[in-house]
Amino acid sequence: MAIVETGLLARSGMLRWRLFLIGGSAGTLFGYSIAVSNDAIGPIRQQYSLSGLAVGTVVSSLIAGALVGCLLAGHAVERHGHRLVLGVAGLVAAAGSLIAATADGAPALVIGRLILGAAVGVTTGVTPTYIGELAHVRNRGVMIAAYQFSLAFGFLLALTVGAILSYGGHEWRIMFAANAVPAILQAVTMTLVPSSPYSLVARGRPDEARESLMEIRHPDEVAAEFETIVEAHRATANSDSSTAAGKVSALADPSLRRPIVIAVGAVLIDTLVGVGAVVYYSTAVFAMAGVGGRAGAEIASFSLGVINVVFTIVAMGLLSRYGRRPLLTVGLTGIVVALLATSFGLQSSSAVSGAITIAAMLGFMACHAFSAGPIGWLLVAEVLPARIRSRASAAAITVNWLANLLIALLFPILVGNPGDPHRAATGFLIFAAISVGFLVFVRRCVPETKGLTLAEVEAKLTDNNVKAKHYAPEPN
């Protein structure tokens, strides 16, 4: 018996490490890719004499590419599986990074970032559901929070590289070239991890799906989970949601409309509270607030990255203990307060306005890191029914990238060139108002999924009589 238990513990530990590898490589690629422009865009703007619109185009080209990648991700996974799709995406991301690093002008730079963005879009559209399908219900939240931690680490890594290199004339090329490292790591990682049993069944390979389950689950759980996966696939095949017309009419089906709305709302919470403006333009915002010149602004931006990493680690502990709804409620409340304080700091002419802005933006990042950041991605992996999970997840994350694109493109236009702190303050007031709306959405619509299997989440979401505040696992 001791030998059997030791083997089971070893299997469980190996699965966790494999899931950390998936989330670690994909999250680092995502985080580094979106943050590298923060410090690189200043030297690029100076070298090529770019206007505010041109700056927005260079920054947002990554996001435009990600939109295309997300749209392709669901179909690609249904045909080829998560491992192959993520492996190819890693190689494409490496190629895009090197094209951007060797660009001889803004057009080539945009092309490289479009290619990189397409690969990052595929990665973000695939990774949360992949982890969600492999992870055990006991640690699903922690595993997807680990993906968010890796995103935060990639963000901090980009800021670190930028702080070291951004004072030269062409060092931005090294920043972009370094983006190829996590991309190649992602491609290599996909040779070491198991396939999703859900994907294998959907592609007509049930024997391999059973073998995958035997690798990642307790032997006593394999038969029941395999039957659940097969039944979910049969439901897909027998419903019109697998047809083109069915996909278009999915919102007309109440059992599908509710999880789709929750998933889209969850990923929009992550973005529309203003994290894009903070990630892409924090150095510029701190400079507008008069934070100790360029060096001071970059140090403040680096501090944002540190806070993001620290509080994402906090989230990994809190999610399993307190669940999704309480953390979102507390986090969004803090985000509203922080955004209002940021707006006040930017408009104030007092000697402490810079300190207010720094403290407020650090508070914003802390609140986002333990709530909207990880939980948005987690809910996408949890609430969508199996029969539409791949495509609906990709579609929801496409909406997230579209929101990112609008913020990256419009925020520099809003603040002007050079940046106007009063106009930036108005932007943060808008984000605060949006955050209040999301707080209402969470209280009325978002379910508590802590402790529920994916099958249990799907079953309860089809019951329209179950209100969000009563949506929780039965007490043990």
C-alpha positions in Angstrom: 0.0 0.0 0.0 2.8 2.4 0.8 4.4 1.8 -2.5 1.1 2.5 -4.3 0.5 5.7 -2.4 4.1 6.9 -3.1 3.5 6.2 -6.8 0.3 8.2 -6.8 2.0 11.1 -5.0 4.8 11.1 -7.6 2.2 11.1 -10.4 0.4 14.0 -8.8 3.6 15.9 -8.3 4.7 15.3 -11.9 1.4 16.5 -13.3 1.7 19.7 -11.3 5.2 20.3 -12.6 4.1 19.7 -16.1 1.2 22.1 -15.7 3.6 24.7 -14.3 5.8 24.2 -17.4 2.8 24.8 -19.7 1.7 27.9 -17.8 5.2 29.1 -17.2 6.4 29.1 -20.7 3.1 30.4 -22.2 2.6 33.0 -19.5 6.2 34.3 -19.7 5.9 34.7 -23.5 2.6 36.5 -23.1 3.8 38.9 -20.3 7.1 39.7 -21.9 5.5 40.4 -25.3 2.9 42.9 -24.0 5.3 44.7 -21.7 8.5 45.0 -23.8 7.1 48.0 -25.6 6.9 50.0 -22.4 10.5 51.0 -22.3 11.4 50.2 -26.0 8.9 52.6 -27.4 10.7 55.8 -26.2 13.9 55.1 -28.1 11.9 53.8 -31.1 9.9 57.0 -31.2 13.0 59.1 -31.0 14.9 57.1 -33.7 12.1 57.2 -36.2 10.4 60.5 -35.1 7.0 58.8 -34.6 3.8 60.7 -34.0 1.3 59.7 -31.3 -0.8 57.7 -33.8 2.4 56.0 -35.1 3.4 55.0 -31.5 -0.1 53.6 -30.9 0.2 51.7 -34.2 3.5 50.1 -33.2 2.3 49.1 -29.8 -1.1 47.9 -30.9 0.2 45.9 -33.9 1.0 43.1 -31.4 -2.6 43.2 -30.3 -4.0 43.3 -33.8 -2.0 40.2 -34.6 -3.2 38.5 -31.4 -6.8 39.1 -32.6 -6.2 37.1 -35.7 -4.4 34.4 -33.7 -7.2 34.0 -31.2 -9.7 33.7 -34.0 -7.7 30.8 -35.5 -6.9 29.1 -32.2 -10.2 27.3 -31.5 -10.4 25.7 -35.0 -6.7 24.8 -34.9 -7.0 23.0 -31.5 -10.1 21.1 -32.7 -8.0 19.8 -35.7 -4.5 19.4 -34.3 -4.7 19.4 -30.4 -3.2 21.8 -27.9 0.4 20.5 -27.9 1.0 20.9 -31.6 -0.7 24.3 -31.8 1.2 25.7 -28.9 4.5 24.3 -30.1 4.1 25.9 -33.6 2.9 29.1 -31.9 6.2 29.2 -30.0 8.3 28.9 -33.1 6.2 31.6 -34.9 6.6 33.9 -31.9 10.4 33.5 -32.1 10.4 34.4 -35.8 8.3 37.5 -35.2 10.5 38.6 -32.3 13.6 38.4 -34.5 11.9 40.2 -37.4 11.0 43.1 -35.0 14.5 43.1 -33.6 16.1 43.5 -37.0 13.6 45.9 -38.4 15.0 48.9 -40.4 12.0 51.1 -40.0 8.5 51.3 -38.5 6.8 49.3 -41.2 9.0 46.2 -40.7 8.7 46.6 -36.9 4.9 46.5 -37.2 5.1 43.4 -39.4 7.3 41.6 -36.9 5.0 42.5 -34.0 2.0 41.4 -36.0 3.5 38.0 -36.5 4.5 37.8 -32.8 1.1 38.9 -31.9 -0.6 36.2 -33.9 1.4 33.6 -32.1 0.7 35.2 -28.7 -3.0 35.3 -29.5 -3.0 31.6 -30.3 -1.2 31.0 -27.0 -3.6 32.9 -24.9 -6.6 31.4 -26.7 -5.4 27.8 -26.0 -3.4 27.8 -22.7 -6.2 28.4 -20.1 -8.5 25.7 -21.4 -5.5 23.3 -21.9 -4.5 23.7 -18.3 -8.2 23.6 -17.1 -8.7 20.2 -18.9 -5.5 18.6 -17.5 -5.7 20.0 -13.9 -7.4 18.2 -11.1 -10.4 20.0 -9.6 -8.5 20.4 -6.3 -5.7 22.5 -7.9 -7.3 23.9 -11.1 -7.5 27.4 -9.7 -3.9 27.3 -8.5 -2.6 26.0 -11.8 -4.3 28.8 -13.8 -3.2 31.3 -11.3 0.3 30.0 -11.9 -0.2 30.9 -15.6 -1.1 34.4 -14.5 2.0 34.4 -12.2 4.2 33.6 -15.2 2.5 36.4 -17.2 3.4 38.7 -14.3 7.0 37.4 -14.3 7.3 37.9 -18.1 6.0 41.5 -17.5 8.6 42.1 -14.8 11.3 40.5 -16.9 10.5 42.9 -19.8 10.6 45.9 -17.5 14.0 44.7 -16.0 15.5 44.2 -19.5 14.1 47.6 -20.5 15.4 49.4 -17.4 18.9 48.1 -18.1 19.0 48.7 -21.9 16.7 51.6 -22.7 19.2 54.4 -22.4 21.1 53.5 -25.6 20.2 54.3 -29.2 19.6 50.8 -30.5 19.3 48.6 -27.4 15.6 48.3 -28.0 16.6 45.7 -30.6 18.0 43.5 -27.9 14.8 43.9 -25.9 12.8 42.5 -28.9 15.3 39.8 -29.7 15.1 38.5 -26.1 11.4 37.9 -26.7 12.5 34.8 -28.7 13.8 33.1 -25.6 10.4 32.4 -23.9 8.9 31.6 -27.3 11.5 28.8 -27.9 11.0 27.6 -24.4 7.3 27.2 -25.1 8.0 25.2 -28.2 10.3 22.9 -26.3 7.9 22.5 -23.4 5.2 21.1 -25.6 7.4 18.0 -26.2 7.3 17.2 -22.5 3.6 17.5 -21.5 0.6 15.2 -22.0 -2.3 15.7 -24.5 -5.7 16.8 -23.2 -8.0 13.8 -23.0 -10.9 16.0 -24.1 -9.1 16.9 -27.3 -8.1 13.3 -28.0 -11.7 12.1 -27.7 -13.0 14.9 -29.9 -10.4 13.9 -32.5 -11.5 10.3 -32.5 -8.7 8.9 -30.4 -10.4 7.5 -27.3 -7.7 4.9 -26.4 -5.1 7.6 -26.3 -7.4 9.7 -24.2 -7.8 6.9 -21.6 -4.0 6.5 -21.6 -3.6 10.2 -20.9 -6.1 10.1 -18.0 -4.2 7.1 -16.6 -1.1 9.3 -16.6 -2.6 12.3 -14.9 -5.3 10.9 -12.6 -5.7 8.5 -9.7 -6.6 5.0 -11.1 -10.0 5.1 -9.3 -10.9 8.3 -11.1 -10.1 7.3 -14.6 -13.2 5.4 -15.6 -15.7 8.0 -14.3 -13.8 10.9 -15.9 -13.4 9.1 -19.2 -17.1 8.4 -19.3 -17.9 12.0 -18.5 -15.6 13.2 -21.4 -17.1 10.7 -23.8 -20.7 11.7 -22.9 -19.8 15.4 -23.4 -18.4 14.6 -26.8 -21.6 12.7 -27.7 -23.7 15.6 -26.6 -21.6 17.8 -28.9 -22.0 15.5 -31.9 -25.8 15.2 -31.3 -26.4 18.9 -30.9 -26.4 21.6 -33.6 -23.7 23.5 -31.7 -21.1 21.5 -33.8 -22.5 23.0 -37.0 -21.8 26.4 -38.5 -25.4 27.5 -37.9 -25.3 26.1 -34.4 -22.2 28.1 -33.6 -23.9 31.3 -34.8 -27.1 30.5 -32.8 -25.3 29.5 -29.6 -26.4 32.7 -27.9 -30.0 31.9 -28.5 -29.6 28.8 -26.3 -30.0 29.8 -22.6 -27.8 27.0 -21.5 -25.0 28.3 -23.7 -25.8 32.1 -23.5 -25.2 32.3 -19.8 -21.7 30.8 -19.7 -20.7 32.7 -22.9 -21.7 36.0 -21.3 -19.9 35.1 -18.1 -16.7 34.2 -20.0 -16.7 37.3 -22.1 -17.4 39.5 -19.1 -14.7 37.8 -17.1 -12.0 38.5 -19.7 -13.2 42.1 -20.2 -12.9 42.7 -16.4 -9.2 41.8 -16.8 -8.7 44.4 -19.5 -11.3 47.3 -19.4 -10.4 48.3 -15.8 -7.4 49.9 -17.4 -4.5 47.5 -16.9 -3.6 47.9 -20.6 -2.9 51.6 -20.1 -0.8 50.8 -17.0 1.2 48.0 -18.7 1.8 49.7 -22.0 2.3 53.3 -20.8 3.1 53.4 -17.1 6.5 55.0 -17.7 4.9 57.8 -19.6 2.1 58.2 -17.0 4.6 58.5 -14.2 6.6 61.0 -16.2 3.4 63.1 -16.6 3.0 63.0 -12.8 6.5 64.5 -12.4 8.0 61.4 -10.9 11.8 62.2 -10.7 12.6 62.4 -14.4 13.0 59.4 -16.7 15.0 57.3 -14.3 12.4 57.8 -11.5 9.5 56.9 -13.9 11.3 53.7 -15.0 12.0 52.7 -11.4 8.3 53.3 -10.6 7.3 51.1 -13.6 9.7 48.4 -12.4 8.0 48.5 -9.0 4.7 47.8 -10.7 6.1 44.6 -12.1 7.4 43.6 -8.7 4.0 44.2 -7.1 2.3 42.3 -9.9 4.5 39.2 -9.3 4.1 39.4 -5.5 0.3 39.7 -5.5 -0.2 37.1 -8.1 1.6 34.7 -5.7 -0.8 35.9 -3.0 -3.7 35.1 -5.4 -2.4 31.5 -5.8 -3.0 31.0 -2.0 -6.3 32.9 -1.8 -8.1 31.3 -4.7 -8.3 27.9 -3.1 -9.3 29.3 0.2 -11.8 32.1 -0.6 -13.0 31.4 -4.1 -13.6 33.6 -7.1 -16.5 36.0 -6.2 -15.1 37.3 -2.9 -11.7 38.1 -4.5 -13.3 39.8 -7.5 -15.5 41.9 -5.2 -12.6 43.0 -3.0 -10.2 43.5 -5.9 -12.6 45.6 -8.0 -13.4 47.8 -5.0 -9.7 48.4 -4.5 -9.3 49.1 -8.3 -12.0 51.8 -8.2 -10.3 53.5 -5.3 -6.9 53.3 -6.9 -8.1 54.6 -10.3 -9.8 57.6 -8.6 -6.6 58.3 -6.7 -4.5 58.1 -9.8 -6.7 60.6 -11.5 -6.4 62.9 -8.6 -2.6 62.6 -8.5 -2.3 63.4 -12.2 -4.5 66.5 -11.8 -2.9 67.8 -8.6 -0.2 70.4 -8.7 1.0 69.7 -5.2 4.5 68.5 -4.3 3.1 65.1 -3.3 1.2 64.5 -6.6 3.9 62.2 -7.9 3.9 60.1 -4.7 0.1 59.9 -4.8 0.2 58.6 -8.4 2.9 56.0 -7.6 1.0 54.7 -4.6 -2.3 54.6 -6.4 -0.9 52.8 -9.5 0.9 50.3 -7.2 -2.4 49.8 -5.4 -4.2 49.3 -8.7 -1.7 46.6 -9.8 -1.9 44.8 -6.5 -5.7 44.7 -6.6 -5.7 43.6 -10.2 -3.0 40.9 -9.6 -5.0 39.0 -6.9 -8.4 39.4 -8.6 -9.3 40.4 -12.1 -6.0 39.2 -13.6 -6.0 35.5 -12.7 -9.7 35.0 -12.2 -10.7 36.3 -15.6 -8.6 33.6 -17.3 -9.7 31.0 -14.7 -13.4 31.6 -15.3 -13.0 31.2 -19.1 -11.5 27.7 -18.5 -14.2 26.8 -16.0 -17.6 28.1 -17.1 -17.7 27.1 -20.8 -19.4 23.8 -21.7 -17.2 21.1 -23.2 -19.1 21.1 -26.5 -18.1 24.7 -27.2 -15.1 25.2 -25.0 -12.3 25.4 -27.6 -14.0 27.9 -29.9 -15.9 29.9 -27.3 -12.7 30.3 -25.2 -10.8 31.5 -28.2 -13.7 33.9 -29.1 -13.9 35.3 -25.5 -10.1 35.9 -25.4 -10.4 37.5 -28.9 -12.8 40.0 -27.3 -10.2 40.6 -24.6 -7.5 41.3 -27.2 -9.9 43.7 -29.1 -10.4 45.6 -25.9 -6.6 45.7 -25.4 -6.2 46.9 -29.0 -8.6 49.8 -28.4 -6.8 50.9 -25.2 -3.3 50.6 -26.7 -4.3 52.6 -29.8 -6.5 55.2 -28.2 -4.8 56.0 -24.9 -1.8 57.8 -26.4 -4.2 59.8 -28.6 -6.2 60.7 -25.5 -3.2 62.0 -23.6 -1.7 63.7 -26.6 1.9 64.1 -27.6 3.6 65.3 -25.4 1.4 63.7 -22.7 -1.2 65.9 -21.0 -1.6 64.8 -17.3 -5.1 66.3 -17.1 -6.3 64.4 -20.2 -4.7 61.2 -18.8 -6.6 61.8 -15.5 -9.8 61.8 -17.5 -8.9 58.4 -19.0 -8.4 56.9 -15.5 -11.8 58.4 -14.4 -13.4 56.5 -17.3 -11.7 53.3 -16.2 -13.0 53.8 -12.7 -16.6 54.2 -14.0 -16.2 51.0 -16.0 -14.8 49.2 -13.0 -17.9 50.1 -11.0 -20.1 48.5 -13.7 -18.0 45.3 -13.5 -18.4 45.2 -9.8 -22.2 45.1 -10.3 -21.7 42.4 -13.0 -19.7 40.2 -10.6 -22.3 40.5 -7.8 -25.2 39.7 -10.2 -23.8 37.3 -12.7 -20.5 35.6 -11.9 -20.8 32.2 -10.2 -18.6 30.7 -7.5 -16.9 27.7 -9.1 -14.4 26.8 -6.3 -14.5 23.1 -5.6 -16.6 22.1 -8.6 -15.5 19.8 -11.4 -16.0 21.1 -14.9 -18.9 18.8 -15.4 -20.6 20.1 -12.2 -20.1 23.7 -13.4 -21.7 22.9 -16.7 -24.6 21.1 -15.1 -25.4 24.0 -12.7 -25.0 26.7 -15.4 -27.8 25.0 -17.4 -30.1 25.6 -14.5 -31.3 29.2 -15.0 -33.0 29.2 -11.6 -29.7 29.1 -9.8 -28.6 32.7 -9.0 -25.0 33.7 -8.9 -24.9 34.2 -5.2 -26.2 30.7 -4.6 -23.9 29.1 -7.1 -21.4 27.2 -5.0 -20.4 23.6 -4.2 -22.3 21.7 -1.6 -20.6 21.7 1.8 -18.7 18.6 2.6 
